[in-house]
Amino acid sequence: MKLEKEEIQKIADLARLDLSEEEKEKYGNQLSDILSYIDQLSEVDVEGVEPTAQVTGLENVYREDEVKVWDDEERQNALNQAPELEDGQVKVRRIL
């Protein structure tokens, strides 16, 4: 699939790239080659193949939350290591 100069310019504009004519030619050819390769993938017979988001076989592993009760000494030792406390709790920066 060969891209036209106008298409290459439009892609560069969308990506906010200011390309020289030489760069447009170079990257346009490279992008055209990539798109041609992708076109080859459309020729593959995928009849009966289940769609998938990933193919590694990895699965999320979940565990039940377990509440562990600390005695006062353990709790105080942990809080003493915090850089800043507020109302008996570790104070952290707000993350938005």
Sequence and secondary structure as in RCSB ss.txt:
>XXXX:A:sequence
MKLEKEEIQKIADLARLDLSEEEKEKYGNQLSDILSYIDQLSEVDVEGVEPTAQVTGLENVYREDEVKVWDDEER
QNALNQAPELEDGQVKVRRIL
>XXXX:A:secstr
    HHHHHHHHHHTT    HHHHHHHHHHHHHHHHHHHHHTTS  TT    S  S               HHHH
HHHHHTSS EETTEE      
